[in-house]
Amino acid sequence: MLPLTEDLTKNWLREHGLPVPRGRAAASPEEAARVAEDMPHGAVVKALIPAGRRGKAGAVHLVANPPECRDAAARLLGASVNGHMVQRVYVEERIAIRDEHYLSLSLRGAHPEILITRSGGIDIEDVIRTRPDQLVRAAVDPLRGLAAGDATELMGRAGFDTTLCPSLGVLAVALYEAFQAADALLLEINPLAVADSGLLSLVGAMMGIDQHALFRHPAWAVAAGALAPSSNPRELSVAVANRELPGGECQYVELAGDIGLLVGGGGAGLYQHDVMLELGGRPANHCVTPPTGTDNRKLKAVLAAILDNPKLKGLLVGFNFAQMARTDIRVRTLMQLLQEKKIDTARLPIVIRLFGAGEEISRKMVAGHPNVHYVPRGTTLKEAVRLIVELTGSVRDKAAS
Amino acid sequence: MSILIDETTRVIVQGITGGQARFDTEWCIKYGTRIVAGVTPGKDGETVHGVPVYSTMLRAVGEHRADASVLYVPAPQVKTAVLEAIAAGMRLILVTSEYVPLHDVVHIVAAARNAGVRLVGCNTNGIISPGKSKLGGVGGIDPAEMYLPGRIGVCSRSGGMTAEIGLALKEDGYGISTSVAMGGDLVTGMSMAEYLALFEADPDTDATVIFGEPGTRNEQEVAERARMGSLRKPVVALIAGAFQEAYPAGVSFGHAAAAINTEDESASAKQRLLQAAGVHVAGSIEEIPRILRQVLGQPPYRLNGQQEKSSA
């Protein structure tokens, strides 16, 4: 899920006719002050980062006038909040709130789900834990969508005043439409406020969208490309490759062990990781590599990250018996990188289990390289894992002695 | 028999003029699959490996009776193409495409259910009823290397692992009635429990092997059915991904669906649930045929429907 920043979420909701407080993003204290000039009842200044819990992190300030707004923005800009560097703030008019409620829409399974409670303004996890009886949860039929009558009914069940239910029902329907049109996986309104004026207002709004639907939302593609904070340069480089290169997904997670895993990321990757732990080996990473066609750049990015890990003492290239992919693309990429990085395989045992199309060429490519074990056909995934665990163990012992 | 497909199944390939579709179509035909037509908008009149291509599903079914379609269309077009296949009367639809937006997936899954259509995938690498027919890339150019005809049903969340399971079974002399890669996404058309119900009803399947992963409730549903007694044939389960529990929560290990949402979606919780429900849980691929030998007796007890079941 790609979380959108508050400005993008609220602009989207506003475009869908929903009642969102007036607000705008600002990149400098002066710009923030100018936005607040138009807000006679004061403003709220928030760090504009794609993450929640900003209030707890001290990244939300209430200000009475433009000079205060300038100061608050100056304090936030450039600061680090929940691991994100604050480059912009969101300045929003202050709403006098009478009641705070909660409504969310999520898609995590075969049916979208709506969750409503009158107890808003606090973490929903707390409500789930302490007041589960106040929660109303319902599945939405993806073909029919959310009907106004059904939504109004749900509001009644959540305990809302009968005079408020119809307008909340209409609001929920509009939210569902905005949720679906955005390809959102989560849209959380907290608080869903009833202002002193009696009008509904979406004061808190957080939306996370489906990264596979970005082709329908090109304007979000750049904004949503903000990478999760990672202090590991190898994880970061793979994340950048994943974002910027074409083809399927790639991923690299570094772990504390010393055996590199070059796997597909599907079932066989999970299985080999299980088996390695069971046999006492310690994986240096987990990874996801896309099926590789002519463009091997993502594979190369992942493999480079694995080989650059200073803890690396062994490498397993372990894939399912190839039904569709070619083996030689993977092996050629490996051999190229070993050469580029001047890695002496005498000191880095490598076990390759790659069967299928192109295997003959693949075996020729590794022939003559010391310590590169291209296991014979018929070797099981488990046997290949055992071999690399043993070989790495002896390298480790040699280093220790 | 077998489930879902056999030598009589008549198939349309949607998106047949694409690279992967051409490749798979060629090898499916060589394997014996009856591919009667292909569809690619704007490519009316072309042929692919002798298969006539039409612009729409309706034109294709107008010329050729068909029961099933397999989709190779790009993710953005999957929703439209599936709805078109449903409207054209397909009873079985396979979606090989990856990264289909989830809102589209839940829509087509619900639409297929409403129409009583069996939807396999998205992101399936195919179904094979060895010796009869295959749909999708499963088995590559030489399916016989991995999939022997026989009496074991296979249902896997991972396409690649169907090959490993097929190899391990073959090594021990066991063949397969049908092997299904159900797709590893968060939401799929048919669920694992639904495939097991089909194997349960298939007179030529004696036992089923399932391969599961963390995330989703597929394996829990299987455990539930087993516990209720609605699975009388032996089920052997291999559930991978328990390693995730050895690392701090919140570390992501790829595969959207393999993200654990709740405690009981972890691999080891699934293993426990299945075990408690009477499913045979295997610790490795090698163990699968050993368990089958214990519960079924010596293979091969019927190959190609020719040999009789051994008395063991």
HADDOCK unambig.tbl for C-alpha pairs under 7 A between the chains (distance, minus, plus):
assign (segid A and resid 109 and name CA) (segid B and resid 186 and name CA) 6.67 0.50 0.50
assign (segid A and resid 109 and name CA) (segid B and resid 187 and name CA) 5.87 0.50 0.50
assign (segid A and resid 110 and name CA) (segid B and resid 106 and name CA) 5.34 0.50 0.50
assign (segid A and resid 110 and name CA) (segid B and resid 187 and name CA) 5.80 0.50 0.50
assign (segid A and resid 111 and name CA) (segid B and resid 106 and name CA) 6.63 0.50 0.50
assign (segid A and resid 142 and name CA) (segid B and resid 106 and name CA) 6.48 0.50 0.50
assign (segid A and resid 142 and name CA) (segid B and resid 107 and name CA) 5.59 0.50 0.50
assign (segid A and resid 142 and name CA) (segid B and resid 110 and name CA) 6.94 0.50 0.50
assign (segid A and resid 143 and name CA) (segid B and resid 107 and name CA) 6.07 0.50 0.50
assign (segid A and resid 143 and name CA) (segid B and resid 110 and name CA) 6.88 0.50 0.50
assign (segid A and resid 183 and name CA) (segid B and resid 103 and name CA) 6.27 0.50 0.50
assign (segid A and resid 210 and name CA) (segid B and resid 101 and name CA) 6.68 0.50 0.50
assign (segid A and resid 212 and name CA) (segid B and resid 99 and name CA) 5.63 0.50 0.50
assign (segid A and resid 212 and name CA) (segid B and resid 100 and name CA) 6.49 0.50 0.50
assign (segid A and resid 212 and name CA) (segid B and resid 101 and name CA) 5.24 0.50 0.50
assign (segid A and resid 213 and name CA) (segid B and resid 101 and name CA) 5.14 0.50 0.50
assign (segid A and resid 251 and name CA) (segid B and resid 254 and name CA) 6.69 0.50 0.50
assign (segid A and resid 265 and name CA) (segid B and resid 254 and name CA) 6.63 0.50 0.50
assign (segid A and resid 266 and name CA) (segid B and resid 158 and name CA) 6.32 0.50 0.50
assign (segid A and resid 266 and name CA) (segid B and resid 255 and name CA) 6.98 0.50 0.50
assign (segid A and resid 267 and name CA) (segid B and resid 158 and name CA) 5.14 0.50 0.50
assign (segid A and resid 267 and name CA) (segid B and resid 161 and name CA) 6.22 0.50 0.50
assign (segid A and resid 267 and name CA) (segid B and resid 240 and name CA) 6.90 0.50 0.50
assign (segid A and resid 268 and name CA) (segid B and resid 160 and name CA) 6.98 0.50 0.50
assign (segid A and resid 268 and name CA) (segid B and resid 161 and name CA) 6.27 0.50 0.50
assign (segid A and resid 270 and name CA) (segid B and resid 240 and name CA) 5.62 0.50 0.50
assign (segid A and resid 270 and name CA) (segid B and resid 241 and name CA) 4.76 0.50 0.50
assign (segid A and resid 271 and name CA) (segid B and resid 240 and name CA) 4.91 0.50 0.50
assign (segid A and resid 271 and name CA) (segid B and resid 241 and name CA) 6.20 0.50 0.50
assign (segid A and resid 273 and name CA) (segid B and resid 243 and name CA) 6.45 0.50 0.50
assign (segid A and resid 274 and name CA) (segid B and resid 240 and name CA) 6.81 0.50 0.50
assign (segid A and resid 274 and name CA) (segid B and resid 241 and name CA) 6.21 0.50 0.50
assign (segid A and resid 274 and name CA) (segid B and resid 242 and name CA) 6.22 0.50 0.50
assign (segid A and resid 274 and name CA) (segid B and resid 243 and name CA) 5.02 0.50 0.50
assign (segid A and resid 286 and name CA) (segid B and resid 253 and name CA) 6.67 0.50 0.50
assign (segid A and resid 288 and name CA) (segid B and resid 254 and name CA) 6.25 0.50 0.50
assign (segid A and resid 320 and name CA) (segid B and resid 160 and name CA) 5.41 0.50 0.50
assign (segid A and resid 320 and name CA) (segid B and resid 161 and name CA) 6.60 0.50 0.50
assign (segid A and resid 320 and name CA) (segid B and resid 164 and name CA) 6.58 0.50 0.50
assign (segid A and resid 321 and name CA) (segid B and resid 163 and name CA) 6.29 0.50 0.50
assign (segid A and resid 321 and name CA) (segid B and resid 164 and name CA) 6.62 0.50 0.50
assign (segid A and resid 323 and name CA) (segid B and resid 137 and name CA) 6.86 0.50 0.50
assign (segid A and resid 323 and name CA) (segid B and resid 138 and name CA) 6.12 0.50 0.50
assign (segid A and resid 323 and name CA) (segid B and resid 139 and name CA) 5.13 0.50 0.50
assign (segid A and resid 323 and name CA) (segid B and resid 140 and name CA) 4.15 0.50 0.50
assign (segid A and resid 324 and name CA) (segid B and resid 137 and name CA) 6.28 0.50 0.50
assign (segid A and resid 324 and name CA) (segid B and resid 140 and name CA) 5.30 0.50 0.50
